Amino acid sequence: MKIELKNVKLYLTMSEETLCFEASLYVDGQKVSRVSNSGQGGEQRFDAPWSTIDPVNDWCKANLPKWGGEFVGGENDTDLSLHISDLINRFSILKEYKKLLRTKMIFLPKDLKGDSYRTMAKPKFGSVAGFNAWVQTMVRKHPKYYVL
């Protein structure tokens, strides 16, 4: 089952505990529902009836990776709401990276621990070859980072 969000609108200034958003939920290429979150820590809201959402939720619990940690007591199912939260977080991060990449280089730690990254302004070059040489220098100079 392919679950995706389209027409995503983030409202970062309204986000308090969770991301405030609205989006269209698609399953296997078909629009199933509009989904939203007010950003105040509550659950996602769906416009479709539960009889439409429940089969997708059951599929998520049965097929998506389990999650857990030392404070949650064992493994837990990934339900549709959690999966949507993950998709929205990825969308938000990708949007931020795309904005940064217009003018900066991004350095991500190769161990991918935490959510920190470094940026550096891109210098102006008269040729693509000059820019590529500079990027290769940055890659050699920072071996513990992915350079974007």
C-alpha positions as CSV (number, residue, x, y, z in Angstrom):
1,M,0.0,0.0,0.0
2,K,1.4,3.4,-1.0
3,I,0.5,6.1,1.5
4,E,1.4,9.7,0.6
5,L,0.5,13.3,1.3
6,K,-0.1,15.9,-1.4
7,N,-1.1,19.5,-1.3
8,V,0.8,19.9,2.0
9,K,0.5,23.3,3.7
10,L,2.7,23.9,6.8
11,Y,1.9,26.6,9.3
12,L,5.1,26.8,11.3
13,T,4.1,30.0,13.1
14,M,1.0,28.2,14.4
15,S,2.9,25.1,15.5
16,E,3.2,24.7,19.3
17,E,3.8,21.1,20.3
18,T,3.4,19.4,16.9
19,L,3.5,20.7,13.3
20,C,0.4,22.5,12.3
21,F,-0.6,21.4,8.8
22,E,-3.2,20.4,6.3
23,A,-2.8,18.0,3.4
24,S,-4.6,15.5,1.1
25,L,-4.1,11.8,2.1
26,Y,-3.6,9.5,-0.9
27,V,-3.6,5.7,-0.8
28,D,-2.5,3.8,-3.9
29,G,-2.9,7.0,-6.0
30,Q,-6.5,7.7,-4.8
31,K,-7.4,10.6,-2.6
32,V,-8.9,9.1,0.6
33,S,-9.2,12.1,2.9
34,R,-8.1,15.5,3.9
35,V,-5.9,15.4,7.0
36,S,-4.9,18.2,9.4
37,N,-3.4,18.9,12.7
38,S,-3.8,22.2,14.7
39,G,-0.3,22.0,16.0
40,Q,-1.3,21.9,19.7
41,G,-0.3,18.4,20.5
42,G,-3.5,16.6,19.5
43,E,-4.1,13.8,17.0
44,Q,-4.5,14.2,13.2
45,R,-8.0,14.9,12.1
46,F,-9.5,13.2,9.0
47,D,-12.4,14.3,6.9
48,A,-13.3,10.8,5.7
49,P,-15.4,8.4,7.8
50,W,-13.6,6.0,10.1
51,S,-14.8,3.1,7.9
52,T,-12.4,4.5,5.2
53,I,-9.5,5.3,7.5
54,D,-9.6,2.1,9.6
55,P,-8.4,-0.3,6.9
56,V,-5.4,2.0,6.2
57,N,-4.7,2.3,9.9
58,D,-4.8,-1.5,10.2
59,W,-2.4,-2.0,7.3
60,C,0.0,0.5,8.8
61,K,0.0,-1.4,12.2
62,A,0.6,-4.7,10.4
63,N,3.2,-3.7,7.9
64,L,5.2,-0.6,9.0
65,P,8.2,-1.0,11.3
66,K,7.6,-1.2,15.0
67,W,9.0,1.5,17.2
68,G,10.1,1.7,20.8
69,G,12.6,2.9,23.3
70,E,13.7,2.6,26.9
71,F,10.9,4.9,28.1
72,V,7.9,3.4,26.2
73,G,8.1,-0.2,27.3
74,G,8.7,-2.5,24.4
75,E,7.7,-2.3,20.7
76,N,4.7,-0.4,19.5
77,D,2.8,-0.4,16.3
78,T,3.2,2.4,13.8
79,D,-0.3,3.5,13.2
80,L,-1.6,5.9,10.4
81,S,-1.4,8.9,12.6
82,L,2.3,8.3,13.5
83,H,3.1,7.5,9.9
84,I,1.5,10.8,8.8
85,S,3.5,12.6,11.5
86,D,6.7,11.1,10.1
87,L,5.7,12.1,6.5
88,I,5.0,15.7,7.6
89,N,8.4,15.9,9.5
90,R,10.2,14.7,6.4
91,F,8.4,17.2,4.2
92,S,9.3,20.0,6.6
93,I,13.0,19.0,6.7
94,L,13.2,18.6,3.0
95,K,11.6,22.0,2.5
96,E,14.1,23.6,4.8
97,Y,17.0,21.9,3.0
98,K,15.8,23.0,-0.4
99,K,15.6,26.6,0.8
100,L,19.1,26.4,2.3
101,L,20.6,24.8,-0.8
102,R,19.8,27.9,-2.9
103,T,22.6,29.8,-1.2
104,K,24.5,27.4,1.1
105,M,26.3,24.1,1.3
106,I,24.8,21.7,4.0
107,F,27.1,19.4,6.0
108,L,25.2,16.4,7.6
109,P,27.0,14.2,10.1
110,K,27.6,10.7,8.5
111,D,26.6,9.0,11.7
112,L,23.2,10.9,11.4
113,K,23.0,11.2,15.2
114,G,20.8,14.1,16.3
115,D,19.2,16.6,14.1
116,S,22.0,19.1,13.7
117,Y,23.8,20.2,10.6
118,R,26.2,22.9,9.5
119,T,26.0,25.3,6.7
120,M,28.5,27.3,4.7
121,A,27.8,30.1,2.1
122,K,28.5,29.0,-1.5
123,P,31.1,31.1,-3.1
124,K,30.5,32.5,-6.6
125,F,32.4,30.8,-9.4
126,G,32.7,31.7,-13.0
127,S,32.5,28.1,-14.1
128,V,31.0,24.8,-13.2
129,A,34.4,23.2,-13.1
130,G,35.6,25.7,-10.5
131,F,32.5,25.0,-8.4
132,N,32.9,21.2,-8.7
133,A,36.6,21.5,-7.7
134,W,35.6,23.5,-4.6
135,V,32.9,20.9,-3.6
136,Q,35.5,18.1,-3.9
137,T,37.8,20.1,-1.7
138,M,35.0,20.4,0.9
139,V,34.3,16.7,0.7
140,R,38.0,15.9,1.4
141,K,38.3,18.5,4.1
142,H,35.2,17.3,6.0
143,P,35.3,13.4,5.8
144,K,32.8,12.9,8.7
145,Y,30.1,14.8,6.8
146,Y,27.9,14.3,3.8
147,V,28.2,17.5,1.7
148,L,25.1,18.7,0.0
